[in-house]
Amino acid sequence: MAPKRPKGAGALEKDKRPALSPAPAKPGSTKLYAALDLGTNSCRMLIARPKGSGFHVVDSFSKSVQLGAGLEKTGRLSRGSMSRTLQALRICQQKLRRNKVGSMRLVATEACRRAHNGDEFMRRIQRETGLRLDIIKPEEEAQLAVISCAPLVSQKTENLLVVDIGGGSTELVWIDVSGVPRQDRAQAIMQLHSGFKQVQSDLPQAKVVDWISVPLGVATLRDQFNDVEDDAARFALMSWFFEENLTDFTPYQSAQPQERFQIVGTSGTVTTVAASHLGLKRYDRTKVDGLRMTSDQIDKVIHSYLAMGPEGRQSDPRIGQDRSALIMSGAAILQALMRCWPTDRLSVADRGLREGLLYAQMSADGVLEEGTY
């Protein structure tokens, strides 16, 4: 399947559902906001209230539902995966009701986009739980990943690559902020919540050079190479196959900058690699989120995963049982990216779609303070 991309440089134009809540609220509002991300592997939700230029999480939920299990073969969501997902969503519905959430955005991504019965499942969810989920387009998914990572962008960065490795797809967005004053770069990236296409303005803007949604994530890439028995061979094939899907991405074809260039990676793969690099016995978000890693450090961790083999990865506490089956496909994607754009400045983001949904709602309501996010 070919990567999904727009005709131009990734602009959000036609038939676009806005990521922003239409209901205004007074500055300083203490109402609660919720964001739910139903992905190919997991169902995750955050409930938060605005705090300064960010937010404070008051409740959360995360459950592996494996919604995309069997999707590669059948093109449909299975009964078992839908049943697991509905169980998780009922818990989310109870949390939303108990916390009396005032504003929410609940979305589904690649598995539901690709499944022939995806829309039908959305109707069933609303019928059985009362929750209304929107299947968002790849453009909006990329947009939300970008704004969630804005706080991690260095003031020295002039070219930025944001990478969101999901279960069913991987979004890449290349942003040029060289024309924006250093102190305003994070804020300029936050302004992309209204779309990737530049608008007429007297103020310096972040420029989206190109973006792409590759329909290969940790689950879909693994499923395509399940018949390869040798662990190392399967990893190598996955990595090169993913790179082949980047050929239409404009920055792939051009000379690559080595200075003032930063990658921000958001995914369970990137945070797991970071935890392994730090040698954590238990995952600690405060040590992982915002950590910078070099190409060599990432490569060392990936080689250690290969040396462990499947059984060793299952027993490694930093990887865990749930992620052990997916970590090598995620690592293959990460290795391909570092091969294309080597850098000593990959920032690890323990944040993503849910945070982007919260920022977008709160920004639209005017309840976030101006300043560095």
C-alpha positions as CSV (number, residue, x, y, z in Angstrom):
1,M,0.0,0.0,0.0
2,A,1.4,3.4,-1.0
3,P,2.0,6.0,1.7
4,K,-0.8,8.5,2.0
5,R,0.1,12.0,1.1
6,P,-1.4,15.2,-0.3
7,K,-0.8,16.7,-3.7
8,G,1.2,19.6,-2.2
9,A,3.4,19.7,0.9
10,G,1.0,18.0,3.2
11,A,-1.6,20.8,3.6
12,L,-4.8,20.1,5.4
13,E,-7.4,21.3,2.9
14,K,-10.5,19.3,1.8
15,D,-13.0,17.5,3.9
16,K,-11.1,18.2,7.1
17,R,-12.6,17.8,10.6
18,P,-11.0,20.4,12.8
19,A,-9.0,19.2,15.8
20,L,-10.2,22.1,17.8
21,S,-13.2,22.3,20.1
22,P,-15.7,24.9,18.8
23,A,-17.0,25.8,22.3
24,P,-15.2,28.8,23.8
25,A,-14.4,29.0,27.5
26,K,-13.2,31.8,29.8
27,P,-9.5,32.1,30.5
28,G,-8.7,30.3,33.7
29,S,-11.4,27.8,33.3
30,T,-11.2,24.8,35.6
31,K,-13.4,22.5,33.5
32,L,-12.0,19.2,32.7
33,Y,-10.9,18.1,29.2
34,A,-10.5,14.5,27.9
35,A,-8.7,13.0,24.9
36,L,-9.0,9.4,23.8
37,D,-6.8,7.7,21.2
38,L,-8.1,4.3,19.9
39,G,-5.1,2.9,18.0
40,T,-4.2,-0.3,16.3
41,N,-2.8,-1.8,19.5
42,S,-4.0,0.3,22.4
43,C,-6.9,2.3,23.8
44,R,-5.6,5.3,25.8
45,M,-7.2,8.3,27.4
46,L,-6.2,11.3,29.4
47,I,-8.5,13.6,31.5
48,A,-6.8,16.9,32.4
49,R,-7.4,20.5,33.5
50,P,-5.6,23.6,32.1
51,K,-2.6,24.7,34.2
52,G,-0.5,27.7,33.0
53,S,0.7,27.0,29.5
54,G,0.0,23.3,29.8
55,F,-2.3,21.0,31.7
56,H,-2.5,18.8,34.8
57,V,-3.6,15.2,34.3
58,V,-6.3,14.1,36.8
59,D,-7.1,10.7,35.5
60,S,-5.9,8.3,32.7
61,F,-6.4,4.9,31.1
62,S,-4.3,2.7,28.9
63,K,-5.1,-0.9,27.8
64,S,-3.7,-3.1,25.1
65,V,-6.8,-4.1,23.0
66,Q,-5.0,-5.3,19.8
67,L,-7.8,-3.9,17.7
68,G,-5.8,-4.5,14.5
69,A,-5.2,-8.2,15.1
70,G,-5.8,-10.1,11.8
71,L,-6.6,-6.9,9.9
72,E,-3.8,-7.5,7.4
73,K,-5.3,-10.8,6.3
74,T,-9.0,-10.1,6.4
75,G,-9.3,-6.4,6.0
76,R,-11.8,-6.4,8.8
77,L,-11.8,-5.8,12.6
78,S,-12.4,-9.2,14.3
79,R,-15.1,-10.0,16.8
80,G,-12.5,-10.7,19.5
81,S,-10.7,-7.4,18.9
82,M,-13.9,-5.4,18.9
83,S,-15.1,-7.1,22.1
84,R,-11.8,-6.3,23.9
85,T,-12.1,-2.7,22.7
86,L,-15.6,-2.3,23.9
87,Q,-14.7,-3.5,27.3
88,A,-11.9,-0.9,27.5
89,L,-14.2,1.9,26.2
90,R,-16.8,1.1,28.9
91,I,-14.2,1.8,31.5
92,C,-13.4,5.1,29.7
93,Q,-17.0,6.0,29.7
94,Q,-17.3,5.4,33.4
95,K,-14.2,7.6,34.0
96,L,-15.6,10.4,31.9
97,R,-18.9,10.3,33.7
98,R,-17.3,10.1,37.2
99,N,-15.0,13.1,36.4
100,K,-17.9,15.1,34.9
101,V,-15.7,16.0,31.9
102,G,-16.8,19.3,30.2
103,S,-15.1,18.9,26.8
104,M,-13.7,15.8,25.0
105,R,-12.3,14.6,21.7
106,L,-12.3,10.9,21.1
107,V,-10.6,9.6,18.0
108,A,-9.7,6.4,16.2
109,T,-6.8,6.0,13.8
110,E,-5.2,3.6,11.2
111,A,-6.9,0.3,12.1
112,C,-10.4,1.8,11.8
113,R,-9.4,3.8,8.7
114,R,-8.4,0.7,6.9
115,A,-11.0,-1.8,8.2
116,H,-14.0,-2.4,5.9
117,N,-16.2,-2.4,9.0
118,G,-14.5,0.5,10.7
119,D,-17.5,2.9,10.3
120,E,-19.8,0.2,11.4
121,F,-17.8,-0.3,14.6
122,M,-17.9,3.4,15.4
123,R,-21.7,3.2,15.3
124,R,-21.7,0.1,17.5
125,I,-19.4,1.9,20.0
126,Q,-21.8,4.8,20.2
127,R,-24.8,2.5,20.5
128,E,-23.3,0.4,23.3
129,T,-21.3,2.9,25.3
130,G,-22.7,6.3,24.3
131,L,-19.2,7.5,23.2
132,R,-18.8,9.1,19.8
133,L,-15.4,8.4,18.2
134,D,-14.2,10.1,15.1
135,I,-12.0,8.2,12.6
136,I,-9.4,10.9,11.9
137,K,-7.5,11.3,8.7
138,P,-3.7,10.9,8.5
139,E,-3.3,14.6,8.1
140,E,-4.9,15.4,11.4
141,E,-3.0,12.6,13.2
142,A,0.3,14.1,12.0
143,Q,-0.8,17.6,13.0
144,L,-1.7,16.4,16.5
145,A,1.7,14.6,17.0
146,V,3.5,17.8,16.0
147,I,1.8,20.1,18.4
148,S,2.2,17.6,21.3
149,C,6.0,17.6,20.7
150,A,6.4,21.4,20.5
151,P,7.7,21.8,24.0
152,L,10.7,19.5,23.2
153,V,12.0,21.6,20.3
154,S,15.3,23.3,21.0
155,Q,15.7,27.0,20.3
156,K,18.8,26.1,18.3
157,T,16.8,23.9,15.9
158,E,16.3,25.1,12.4
159,N,15.0,21.9,10.7
160,L,12.8,19.5,12.7
161,L,11.6,16.0,11.9
162,V,8.7,14.8,14.0
163,V,8.1,11.0,13.9
164,D,5.1,9.3,15.3
165,I,5.5,5.5,15.1
166,G,2.0,4.0,15.7
167,G,0.6,0.5,15.6
168,G,-0.8,0.7,12.1
169,S,1.0,3.7,10.5
170,T,4.0,6.1,10.9
171,E,3.7,9.8,10.4
172,L,6.6,12.0,9.5
173,V,6.5,15.8,9.4
174,W,9.5,17.9,8.3
175,I,9.3,21.5,9.6
176,D,11.6,24.5,8.8
177,V,11.7,27.0,11.6
178,S,14.9,28.8,10.5
179,G,12.8,32.0,9.7
180,V,11.3,32.1,13.2
181,P,13.1,33.9,16.1
182,R,14.6,31.4,18.5
183,Q,12.4,32.3,21.4
184,D,9.2,31.9,19.3
185,R,9.9,28.5,17.7
186,A,7.9,26.3,20.1
187,Q,5.0,28.7,19.9
188,A,5.2,28.8,16.0
189,I,5.0,25.0,16.0
190,M,2.0,25.1,18.3
191,Q,0.3,27.3,15.8
192,L,0.2,24.4,13.3
193,H,-2.9,23.1,15.2
194,S,-4.9,25.1,12.5
195,G,-3.3,23.2,9.6
196,F,0.0,22.6,7.8
197,K,-0.6,25.0,5.0
198,Q,0.9,28.4,5.5
199,V,-1.4,31.4,5.6
200,Q,-0.8,35.0,5.0
201,S,0.6,36.6,8.1
202,D,3.0,39.4,9.2
203,L,4.4,37.1,11.9
204,P,7.2,34.5,11.2
205,Q,5.7,31.0,10.7
206,A,6.9,27.5,10.9
207,K,7.0,26.0,7.4
208,V,5.9,22.4,6.8
209,V,8.3,21.3,4.1
210,D,6.6,18.0,3.6
211,W,4.7,15.3,5.5
212,I,3.8,11.7,4.9
213,S,1.8,8.9,6.5
214,V,3.3,5.5,5.8
215,P,0.8,2.7,6.4
216,L,3.4,0.7,8.3
217,G,3.4,0.7,12.1
218,V,4.8,-1.7,14.6
219,A,1.9,-4.2,14.1
220,T,1.3,-3.9,10.4
221,L,5.1,-4.1,9.6
222,R,5.5,-7.2,11.8
223,D,2.5,-8.9,10.2
224,Q,3.9,-8.4,6.7
225,F,7.1,-10.3,7.7
226,N,5.7,-12.9,10.1
227,D,6.7,-15.7,7.7
228,V,10.4,-14.9,8.0
229,E,11.8,-17.2,10.8
230,D,15.3,-15.9,11.3
231,D,15.1,-13.0,13.8
232,A,18.0,-10.9,12.3
233,A,16.9,-11.4,8.7
234,R,13.4,-10.4,9.6
235,F,14.6,-7.2,11.3
236,A,16.8,-6.3,8.3
237,L,14.0,-6.9,5.8
238,M,11.6,-4.8,7.8
239,S,14.0,-1.9,8.1
240,W,14.8,-1.7,4.4
241,F,11.2,-2.2,3.4
242,F,10.1,0.7,5.6
243,E,12.8,2.9,4.0
244,E,11.5,2.0,0.5
245,N,8.2,3.6,1.5
246,L,9.9,7.0,2.2
247,T,11.0,7.6,-1.4
248,D,8.2,10.1,-2.1
249,F,9.0,12.1,1.0
250,T,10.7,15.3,-0.2
251,P,13.5,15.5,2.4
252,Y,14.5,11.9,1.6
253,Q,15.5,13.0,-1.9
254,S,17.4,16.2,-0.8
255,A,20.7,16.8,0.9
256,Q,20.4,16.2,4.6
257,P,21.3,18.9,7.1
258,Q,23.7,17.8,9.8
259,E,23.7,21.0,11.9
260,R,20.8,22.6,13.7
261,F,18.7,19.5,12.9
262,Q,16.6,17.7,15.5
263,I,14.4,14.6,15.4
264,V,11.5,14.3,17.9
265,G,10.3,10.7,18.2
266,T,7.0,9.9,19.9
267,S,6.0,6.2,20.3
268,G,6.3,3.3,22.6
269,T,9.2,2.1,20.6
270,V,11.2,5.3,21.2
271,T,10.4,5.4,24.9
272,T,11.3,1.7,25.3
273,V,14.7,2.2,23.6
274,A,15.3,5.2,25.8
275,A,14.5,3.2,29.0
276,S,16.8,0.4,27.8
277,H,19.6,3.0,27.1
278,L,19.2,4.4,30.7
279,G,19.1,0.9,32.2
280,L,15.9,1.5,34.0
281,K,14.5,-1.4,36.0
282,R,11.1,0.3,36.2
283,Y,9.9,2.8,33.6
284,D,10.1,6.4,34.7
285,R,8.5,9.0,32.5
286,T,10.3,11.9,34.2
287,K,13.7,10.4,33.1
288,V,12.5,9.4,29.6
289,D,10.4,12.3,28.3
290,G,12.8,14.9,26.8
291,L,15.9,12.7,26.8
292,R,18.2,13.2,23.9
293,M,19.9,10.2,22.3
294,T,22.5,9.9,19.5
295,S,22.4,7.6,16.5
296,D,25.2,5.5,18.1
297,Q,23.3,5.1,21.4
298,I,20.1,4.0,19.6
299,D,22.1,1.6,17.4
300,K,23.7,0.0,20.5
301,V,20.3,-0.6,22.1
302,I,18.9,-2.2,18.9
303,H,21.9,-4.5,18.6
304,S,21.4,-5.5,22.3
305,Y,17.7,-6.4,21.4
306,L,18.9,-8.6,18.5
307,A,21.5,-10.3,20.7
308,M,18.7,-11.1,23.3
309,G,16.6,-13.0,20.8
310,P,12.8,-13.4,21.1
311,E,13.0,-15.2,24.5
312,G,15.4,-12.7,26.0
313,R,13.2,-9.7,24.9
314,Q,10.2,-11.3,26.5
315,S,11.9,-11.5,29.9
316,D,13.5,-8.0,29.7
317,P,11.7,-5.8,32.2
318,R,12.2,-2.7,30.1
319,I,10.5,-4.2,27.1
320,G,7.8,-6.3,28.8
321,Q,5.5,-9.1,27.6
322,D,3.1,-6.8,25.7
323,R,5.7,-5.0,23.7
324,S,8.1,-7.9,23.1
325,A,6.3,-9.0,20.0
326,L,6.4,-5.5,18.5
327,I,9.7,-3.9,19.6
328,M,11.7,-5.2,16.7
329,S,9.4,-3.9,14.0
330,G,9.4,-0.6,15.8
331,A,13.2,-0.7,16.1
332,A,13.4,-1.5,12.4
333,I,11.5,1.7,11.6
334,L,13.6,3.7,14.0
335,Q,16.9,2.3,12.5
336,A,15.7,3.2,9.0
337,L,15.0,6.8,10.1
338,M,18.4,7.1,11.7
339,R,20.1,5.6,8.6
340,C,18.4,8.3,6.5
341,W,18.9,11.2,8.9
342,P,21.7,10.5,11.3
343,T,21.7,13.0,14.2
344,D,23.1,13.3,17.7
345,R,19.8,15.1,18.7
346,L,16.9,12.7,18.8
347,S,14.5,13.8,21.5
348,V,12.4,11.2,23.1
349,A,8.8,12.2,23.6
350,D,6.6,10.3,26.0
351,R,3.6,12.2,24.6
352,G,1.6,12.0,21.4
353,L,-2.0,12.1,20.0
354,R,-3.8,12.5,23.4
355,E,-1.6,15.4,24.4
356,G,-2.1,17.0,21.0
357,L,-5.9,16.6,21.3
358,L,-5.8,18.3,24.8
359,Y,-3.6,21.1,23.6
360,A,-5.8,21.7,20.6
361,Q,-9.0,21.8,22.6
362,M,-7.5,24.1,25.3
363,S,-5.9,26.4,22.8
364,A,-9.2,26.8,21.0
365,D,-10.9,27.6,24.2
366,G,-8.3,30.2,25.2
367,V,-7.5,28.7,28.6
368,L,-3.8,28.3,28.1
369,E,-1.4,31.0,29.1
370,E,1.0,32.4,26.5
371,G,4.6,31.4,26.7
372,T,6.9,28.4,26.4
373,Y,5.0,25.1,26.5
